[in-house]
Amino acid sequence: MLGNRVALASKNLPASRAGWSFIGKMRAERILLPALAMALGACNPSPEPSGDTSSVATNAAVSATATPTGTSSLWNNGRAQALEMQTAHPNGVVLQLTSLQTRATDTIVGVRVINGKDKEIDLNRYNTNRNGFLLLDTGERLYLSPPASNARLTIPAGQTFEGELVFLGRLPPIKSAVLVLNETSSRDNEYASDPGFRIDLPLSGGEAGASR
Amino acid sequence: MILSRRFRTASLGVIVLALSACDGGLTGARGDGAPLNAQIAHPNGTVLQVLSIRSSQDRTLVSARVLNGHRGEFRLRSSDNASFLLTDSGEKLKLMPSSSNPRLAVPTEKMMDADLVFEGRLSSSDRVTLVLNDSGSRDSEYTSSPRFEVALPLDQAGGGAIPETSALSNMAALPASRLAPAAAEGSALGRSGQAASNLQAIEELKSELGAVETDRGTIVSLPGDVTFDFDKATIRADAETTLDRLAELITASGAGEIRIEGHTDARGDDNYNKRLSEQRAEAVKAYLVDKGTDTARLRTIGLGELRPVAPNAKPDGSDDEEGRQRNRRVEVILPKSAG
């Protein structure tokens, strides 16, 4: 059975890609990029300062660069971008993404969740683990910061919830990222109470501090 | 290593001083060092953002911001020698502790500014690597001593006064997600203007009150132990907020008869229970009338122990306290057309 069906209605959206192949690529990059970064650092001891280069990676050796202050190191210059994206999980849950914005300390995804299932569902299955994150094309993961009062992001049966998913860390001016919720859960089980979602985010146009 | 550092300090001091004198215009995100832009998100849920670096005669300051999304506190200096600046010549400049927080521990669910002071001066020609918790884990999501490593350029490192010890400051709550019942069901349903707003209000109130849709209507169940004093029909002060919301729901829901049913558990005399349930239903009615509900719409009845929603006893005949607690309640039933 197919995984999440994603309808993209936003302007400036990238072409839809096969989710699994993209994730596989991202995982490979996550392994290879740190080694590449270390190798590059070794042969480039005095890099030229770059006006808008942002250094992000998984927790390996990271190379920092001097940068102007302000918002140029933030995706879309830190401005909010409206989204109209919808993913319907076979279990009856619909996840709509309504906005995206990054700040110096965190990145915010506006969401609306319609639980069409007859039982409650969790969008953050393991509240102490890291099953929800933004996977950046640099390989970095920005992890979900759940609300203290609803750490599992539970949606009661038949109800619609709105709000914001906050991920710790700024989103640099990158070209692509994937929103992952319940990483290890099923994306096609109609009985799942903890549905898995992987959604390509439309980031093109917001990179390099581009104006929109 | 010490000799090497002293030699470098002596030989490069003039150069650094000269650079510092020329370098007054640099402004970092915090402090006066060269503004940097590095971020590491560790799998344990913490984030390190390196904001600037500057060096003086005796010390080097790295300004950073730390976010702790880990389930417990985490440390930036897990032991005396675990965190340092590593120069390209192999020197290690140790991270100085804070007098009040020697391990530089960051509480869970907080973010803080970190002034990380390292013992010793750097040459402007050096490239230096910031290492925190050298023996810590790079990838464990459970570690409280996460390892961070960031290569920092020094060609724009500014000078200026640097404190003698490291410090954490400006503690603030971590940004966190929020989810709440939707204010609207979406434009796709075609509702408009005032009608949609009214519906939103009704749905919010129903959600807040835990209302249940049944064939009998919309039922709001008020737990007896929460709403009333023990064995009495006196409404408790801390139940008034819930009853106020109920009054709002009734107002927003429109016309129709509203039944208020009192229920008890099975313990005690049947007649006593029936009377108590009637009195409690009447108390709820009086409260709602006082809040503006038309008394003609409200009909009360005391049903005592006749309609339990849970067993009063377990299969072995022993007392089922949890079941009896659920049975002690007042149910307010709004007509089906309400919302």
Interface residues (C-beta under 8 A of the other chain):
Chain A: G41 P45 S46 P47 P49 T53 S54 S55 V56 A57 T58 N59 A60 A61 V62 S63 A64 T65 A66 T67 P68 T69 S73 R103 A104 T105 D106 I108 V111 R112 V113 I114 T128 N129 R130 E140 R141 L142 Y143 L144 S145 P146 P147 A148 N150 L153 I155 Q159 T160 F161 E162 G163 E164 L165 V166 L168 G169 R170 P172
Chain B: T27 G28 A29 A34 P35 L36 N37 A38 Q39 I40 A41 H42 P43 G45 V47 Q49 V50 R65 L67 G69 R71 D88 E109 M111 S125 R127 T129 R138 D139 E141 P146 R147 F148 E149 V150 A151 L152 P153 D155 Q156 L174 P175 A176 S177 R178 L179 A180 P181 A182 A183 E185 G186 S207
